Amino acid sequence: MNRFRHRCLGIVPVFLSFVVLFSLKERLAAQTWLYPETIQPSIPLLHDVARDEEGFLSAMNFWGEFGQYIIERDIDHRWVVSLGGNAELFRSGTWDLAFETNVHLVVDPNNNISFNPRAFIWEEGIVLGLRRGEQVWSFGYLHRCKHDVDNLELLRTSNREEERALIYGSAFARWTRKTVRFHGWDVQPLAAAHVYILVQDQRFPVFTRKLAPSVQSFQGALRTRLTVSKTFFRVYRVGMTADIRLTSLGPTEKSKRFSSVERIQVNSASELFWDFIGREAALRIFLRYTYDPDNFISPQPRSSRLIALGLRLLAIP
């Protein structure tokens, strides 16, 4: 069922082929999946690029992952399916204009094959990057939306009619720098600040629209990420990523959204990974923990603590 139909301000389709990964040469990024922002791009400006690589479409990077929630999981989550990437649309010297995108499929076990596509979360953004020495500052707009996929299964199995459709976009500033060596380990930090401009949280049944927390009350967010890794024999890479995000929420009435801070929402994630590095790409085994105070699935918001085990393909330099 689909009572609410919203148009994502889509730029391009995001169904990216895994095959492309083996033809690209970009940085091996440490993706850590975290609501409400799943894009974890490599940043082309972090690299020293030859003059002949400047101009239009000077760099691209794609990744994809598949896995299963184990140990810690709930009725809304069973499988992990994500695809994403970025394209440097234009570069000139120490600045560039890039497009970032990501799509995440939420799969629950609530059908006869224990693989029920429940929702899509789609993200896309335009980013202006500026490099200063070994640091990169990025400024842009990130648009996100979430739509349910197969609500008929809920009606068939439990006689429930429910839906939740989200649209939430933010202007943001992001800082990162090249990796720093610390006792033989590579350390890379990232920090970002967001101000939410476009917010919409449509729910059915109607009485759930007043329940908190609501995306419609998002004001702004601060986020930090730290990745620590080490490469062995040029073909193995192990590491860990820690990610935390603080989001401020105001009243659910749009006209009063910035009038006061009603709550601070904390999303956290951590990931252990082991990479097998080839000439053009890497295969990553990851074990990821995430905590989401609102998992965006049910119209009656509920939290999720999840542990996922999976595989990810990434392009490398």
Residue pairs with C-beta under 8 A, 6 or more apart in sequence:
1 151
1 152
1 155
1 161
1 163
2 148
2 151
2 163
3 163
3 204
4 163
4 165
4 202
4 204
5 165
6 145
6 147
6 165
6 167
6 200
6 202
8 122
8 124
8 143
8 145
8 147
8 167
9 124
9 143
9 169
10 122
10 124
11 99
11 101
11 124
11 126
12 99
12 101
12 124
14 83
14 84
14 101
14 102
14 103
14 122
14 124
15 83
15 103
16 62
16 64
16 83
16 84
16 85
18 64
18 313
20 62
21 62
21 63
21 64
21 280
21 281
21 313
21 314
21 315
22 280
22 281
22 315
23 280
24 60
24 61
24 62
24 280
24 281
24 315
25 280
25 315
25 316
25 317
26 42
26 44
26 59
26 60
26 61
26 315
26 316
26 317
27 42
27 43
27 44
27 46
27 47
27 61
27 316
27 317
28 42
28 237
28 275
28 277
28 282
28 314
28 315
28 316
28 317
29 40
29 41
29 42
29 61
29 63
29 314
30 40
30 188
30 227
30 229
30 239
30 241
30 271
30 273
31 40
31 63
31 65
31 84
31 312
31 314
32 40
32 225
32 241
32 242
32 243
32 269
32 270
32 271
32 288
33 40
33 80
33 82
33 104
33 269
33 288
33 290
33 308
34 243
34 245
34 267
34 268
34 269
34 290
35 121
35 267
35 290
35 292
35 294
35 295
35 296
36 144
36 168
36 215
36 218
36 245
36 247
36 267
36 296
37 123
37 142
37 144
37 194
37 221
37 223
37 245
38 82
38 84
38 102
38 104
38 121
38 123
39 84
39 100
39 101
39 102
39 123
39 125
39 142
40 84
40 225
41 61
41 84
41 85
41 86
41 98
41 100
42 61
42 86
43 129
43 136
43 138
43 176
44 58
44 59
44 61
44 86
44 88
44 91
44 96
44 98
44 129
45 91
45 94
45 95
45 96
45 129
45 130
45 131
45 136
46 131
46 136
46 176
46 177
46 178
47 317
49 58
49 59
49 91
53 59
53 91
54 91
54 92
54 93
55 90
55 91
55 92
56 89
56 90
57 87
57 88
57 89
57 90
58 88
58 90
58 91
58 96
59 87
59 88
59 91
60 85
60 86
60 87
60 88
61 85
61 86
61 87
61 315
62 83
62 84
62 85
62 315
63 83
63 84
63 85
63 312
63 313
63 314
63 315
64 82
64 83
64 84
64 312
64 313
65 80
65 81
65 82
65 83
65 284
65 286
65 310
65 311
65 312
65 313
66 79
66 80
66 81
66 310
66 311
67 79
67 80
67 286
67 308
67 309
67 310
67 311
68 78
68 79
68 80
68 308
68 309
68 310
69 77
69 78
69 79
69 80
69 306
69 307
69 308
70 307
70 308
70 309
71 307
72 289
72 305
72 306
72 307
73 306
73 307
74 295
74 302
74 304
74 305
74 306
75 108
75 109
75 110
76 106
76 108
76 118
76 295
76 297
76 298
76 302
76 304
77 106
77 107
77 108
77 295
77 304
77 306
78 107
78 108
78 109
78 114
78 115
79 105
79 107
79 115
80 107
80 308
80 310
81 104
81 105
81 107
82 102
82 103
82 104
82 105
83 102
83 103
84 100
84 101
84 102
84 103
84 123
85 100
85 101
85 102
86 98
86 99
86 100
86 101
87 98
87 99
88 96
88 97
88 98
89 96
89 97
89 98
89 99
90 96
90 97
91 97
94 130
94 131
94 132
95 128
95 129
95 130
95 131
96 128
96 129
97 126
97 127
97 128
97 129
98 126
98 127
98 129
99 124
99 125
99 126
99 127
100 123
100 124
100 125
100 127
100 142
101 123
101 124
101 125
102 122
102 123
102 124
103 120
103 121
103 122
103 123
104 120
104 121
104 122
105 117
105 119
105 120
105 149
106 117
106 118
106 119
106 120
106 121
106 297
107 115
107 116
107 117
107 118
108 116
108 118
108 297
109 115
109 116
110 116
110 118
110 153
110 154
110 157
111 153
111 157
116 150
116 153
117 149
117 150
118 148
118 149
118 150
118 297
119 146
119 147
119 148
119 149
119 296
119 297
120 146
120 147
120 149
121 144
121 145
121 146
121 296
122 144
122 145
122 146
122 147
123 142
123 143
123 144
124 142
124 143
125 140
125 141
125 142
125 143
126 140
126 141
127 138
127 139
127 140
127 174
128 138
128 139
128 140
129 136
129 137
129 138
130 136
130 137
130 138
130 139
131 137
134 177
134 178
135 175
135 176
135 177
135 178
136 175
136 176
136 177
137 173
137 174
137 175
138 172
138 173
138 174
138 175
138 176
139 171
139 172
139 173
139 174
140 171
140 172
141 169
141 170
141 171
141 172
141 197
142 169
142 170
142 172
142 194
143 167
143 169
143 198
144 166
144 167
144 168
144 169
145 165
145 166
145 167
145 168
146 164
146 165
146 166
146 296
147 165
148 163
148 164
148 165
151 161
151 162
151 163
154 160
154 161
154 162
155 161
161 204
161 205
162 203
162 204
162 205
162 208
162 298
162 299
163 202
163 203
163 204
163 299
164 201
164 202
164 203
164 204
164 296
164 297
164 298
164 299
165 200
165 201
165 202
165 203
166 200
166 201
166 202
166 215
166 296
167 198
167 199
167 200
168 196
168 198
168 199
168 200
168 215
168 218
169 196
169 197
169 198
169 199
170 194
170 195
170 196
170 197
170 218
170 220
170 221
171 194
171 195
171 197
172 192
172 193
172 194
172 195
173 192
173 193
174 190
174 191
174 192
174 193
175 190
175 191
175 192
176 188
176 189
176 190
176 191
177 188
177 189
178 188
179 186
179 187
179 188
180 186
180 187
180 188
181 187
182 228
184 230
185 228
185 229
185 230
186 228
186 229
186 230
186 231
186 239
187 226
187 227
187 228
188 226
188 227
189 224
189 225
189 226
190 223
190 224
190 225
190 226
190 227
191 222
191 223
191 224
191 225
192 221
192 222
192 223
192 224
193 220
193 221
193 222
193 223
194 220
194 221
194 222
194 223
195 219
195 220
196 218
196 219
196 220
196 221
199 215
199 216
199 217
199 218
199 254
199 257
200 215
200 216
201 209
201 214
201 215
201 216
202 209
203 209
203 211
203 299
204 299
205 299
208 299
208 300
209 252
209 299
210 252
211 299
211 300
211 301
212 249
212 252
212 262
212 263
212 301
213 249
213 263
213 265
213 293
213 294
213 301
214 249
214 252
214 301
215 296
216 252
216 254
216 257
217 249
217 250
217 251
217 252
217 257
217 262
218 247
218 248
218 249
218 257
219 247
219 248
219 249
219 250
219 257
219 258
219 261
220 247
220 248
221 245
221 246
221 247
221 248
222 245
222 246
223 243
223 244
223 245
223 246
224 243
224 244
225 241
225 242
225 243
225 244
226 241
226 242
227 239
227 240
227 241
228 239
228 240
228 241
229 237
229 238
229 239
229 240
229 273
230 237
230 238
230 239
231 237
231 277
232 238
234 277
235 276
235 277
235 278
236 274
236 275
236 276
236 277
237 273
237 274
237 275
237 277
237 282
238 273
238 274
238 275
239 272
239 273
239 275
240 270
240 271
240 272
240 273
241 269
241 270
241 271
241 273
242 269
242 270
243 268
243 269
243 270
243 271
244 266
244 267
244 268
244 269
245 266
245 267
245 268
246 264
246 265
246 266
247 264
247 265
247 266
247 267
248 261
248 263
248 264
248 265
249 261
249 262
249 263
249 264
249 265
250 256
250 257
250 258
250 259
250 260
250 261
250 262
251 257
251 259
251 260
251 262
265 293
265 294
266 291
266 293
267 290
267 291
267 292
267 293
268 290
268 291
269 288
269 289
269 290
269 291
270 288
270 289
271 286
271 287
271 288
271 289
272 286
272 287
272 288
273 284
273 285
273 286
273 287
273 312
274 284
274 285
274 286
275 282
275 283
275 284
275 285
275 314
276 282
276 283
276 284
276 285
277 316
278 316
280 315
280 316
281 313
281 314
281 315
281 316
282 313
282 314
282 316
283 311
283 312
283 313
284 311
284 312
284 313
284 314
285 309
285 310
285 311
286 308
286 309
286 310
286 311
286 312
287 307
287 308
287 309
288 307
288 308
288 310
289 305
289 306
289 307
290 304
290 305
290 306
290 308
291 303
291 304
291 305
291 306
292 303
292 304
292 306
293 301
293 303
294 301
294 302
294 303
295 301
295 302
295 303
295 304
